[in-house]
Amino acid sequence: MPETSPHKPPASAGPETDADVIVVGDGPVGATLGVLLAQRGRQTVILERRRRPYTLPRATSFDGETARLLAGCGTGPDLSRVSEPATGYQWRSADGEILLDVAFRAQGPYGWPDANTMHQPALEELLAERAAALPGVTVVRGRQVVGIEERADRVTVTAEDEVGATHTYTARWVVGCDGANSFVRDHLDVPVTDLGFSYEWLLCDVKLHEPSEFVPTNIQICDPARPTTLVGSGPGHRRWEFMRLPGERAADLNRTETAWRLLAPHGVTPDTATLLRSTTYIFQSQWAERWRAGRVLVAGDAAHLMPPYAGQGMCSGIRDVVNLAWKLDLVLGGIAPESLLDTYTDERRPQVRESILSSVQLGRMICVTDPVAAADRDATILARRRGRGPAVPDLARPLTEGLLRRGTDGSPVSPAGETVPQGLVRGLRGTGLFDDVVGRGFVLLLTEGADTGLDAEQSAFLTSLGTHVVTLLPGDGTPQNMSVADVGGVYRAFLERHGAEAVLIRPDYHVYGAASGPGAAAVLVDDLRAGMGAGVPGHSHQALTERRRG
């Protein structure tokens, strides 16, 4: 069940523009943002410089949290068409010893497989199909953005077509999802932190002629003679990557015959596979210090770049726009002031920074070409993991800044910032994953018999946000309107672990806050209103209720 918004503004609200939001770039990140905004009733124009969709894969996987976010775009039933669950991830030494072993679960804590390999062009096609089904998205291809002019109430974007003719578009907000060489980021002229960690690799994407099973799905060969990566990339596809060695010429590595020579020891030959692409690339490790300037924002690779070793590049971009979409919607609807958008950088940049640092740390261990150093590395890792079985992936990184319930010391009160798990529940319409049964958007989850203490004004505020107020019943309970039975026990365990009777969950599945005792829900609602700035002039209760959708 995709999220919809209950607070579309009246026709007279705001300036007349071509769109509410212009998105620059129609990759997975930009397309996801367009769909999320359209599901909330917003008009979005996506400007894409390529005349036709890019047909070669770049990213190869997404994690369980990202699968949940993509399902929020209405693509959940079709994700299995473009992806396959991965079974695990291993690092192996040159001698084949297992240095790192991670087992992926078929259903992780967020209701989806821990890891999913994908064919990116197929994912982009799926998102394009979803966008085409929504009246609020207009995709204009063959438009290279060359200018951005901001005014007090709008932004004008100038783009050139393939013959050099210029076209202008206006919107309330602009979001650059235009990749590593982002024009939008350059326009913002924001500082960029570059860790200077980069290596060049030969990337080989192949389509297998016959189905083959690889156990585990993803393998990192930590061989100092040639660090090599083997990963799944969706149904029938696979990728090998080979690191350029010191003293090796990039031109020699970047040859088709070199690709086939390096693939041959892995059983990949012209008789067994089609080489879709072989090209060298240099990964980077950097992030923009500010992701918003005025009415212009950046997301995805335009805001950050990271080594591929943790598989978090595209996942981070999807998290960016999921975080941003609901905030833009609230601002456009007059529910929250523009300052709410400052929490976007506050929340996402620390998360991304940690992902980049983790990826760099992994890369420093993988990209070792000195045999002595590699032997020392292997011995240290093997000593640490002796006697241990396969690990499972870490939970999603919590938010530590931004719009969260805080204690008297200013720090988030647990579990604020955590990503709420997802399990099976039973409602009036049947049993399924919580997001599908209850709906997406803000959720106020209550234990059975909890004293909410909500007054009429607080209830009206929740209604203006489109909040799903849900009472949690035992697994054998009989659901009524506004209640669900916790079939898998996931939510009861979560609430009990945190001693909570009420949990307020944001549209990006991060917990805003939890509370217990008399009036627990009322406390959370008042905190949220204050944190959003919903009580400032122009954002009063009267303004909120007037802007509600029917």
Number of C-alpha atoms within 10 A of each C-alpha: 15 19 21 18 23 18 25 22 19 12 8 7 12 15 13 14 16 16 22 26 29 29 28 28 27 27 22 25 28 28 27 27 31 32 29 29 27 26 22 21 21 24 22 26 22 25 26 24 20 16 13 9 15 13 13 13 20 15 19 22 26 25 25 26 25 25 23 20 23 24 19 25 24 20 20 18 8 12 18 14 15 20 24 20 25 28 20 22 24 21 20 19 21 18 9 11 14 18 22 18 19 17 19 24 18 15 14 20 18 24 20 23 22 27 29 27 25 29 25 23 19 19 22 22 16 19 25 21 12 18 24 14 12 15 14 21 28 18 19 16 18 17 23 22 23 14 14 19 13 17 10 8 13 22 22 20 20 17 21 17 16 13 7 10 9 14 14 13 16 23 24 24 22 29 25 27 32 27 23 14 10 19 20 25 29 11 15 17 12 15 13 14 13 13 14 10 16 17 15 16 23 22 20 22 24 23 19 19 13 9 10 10 7 15 12 18 22 21 21 22 22 27 22 21 14 18 21 22 20 21 22 26 29 26 19 18 23 25 22 24 24 21 24 23 19 7 6 10 10 16 8 11 22 18 15 14 12 13 24 16 13 20 18 11 9 10 11 19 18 14 9 13 18 15 19 14 15 22 16 19 17 13 15 21 20 22 22 23 15 20 26 22 14 15 20 23 24 30 32 25 24 25 31 27 25 28 25 19 17 15 18 22 24 24 22 25 28 25 22 24 29 24 23 25 23 25 24 24 23 23 15 22 24 24 30 25 21 17 12 19 25 17 18 25 24 18 20 23 22 16 19 24 19 12 20 26 16 16 20 23 15 15 18 12 13 23 20 20 17 11 13 11 13 21 15 11 17 19 12 12 13 16 10 10 14 9 7 9 11 14 13 15 17 7 15 18 14 17 22 18 22 21 25 25 25 18 10 7 7 9 13 20 18 17 23 25 25 19 22 23 18 20 21 22 28 24 22 15 9 10 16 16 18 21 22 17 18 22 17 23 23 24 24 23 24 26 22 14 10 18 17 19 15 17 10 9 12 19 15 18 23 21 19 23 21 20 23 19 18 18 22 24 24 18 18 10 15 13 21 12 9 14 23 27 23 25 21 16 15 17 24 18 12 15 20 11 10 14 13 21 26 29 26 26 25 23 21 22 25 22 26 32 29 26 24 21 14 13 17 21 27 19 20 23 20 16 18 20 20 13 17 24 18 22 18 13 9 14 18 18 18 12 15 23 18 14 18 22 16 6
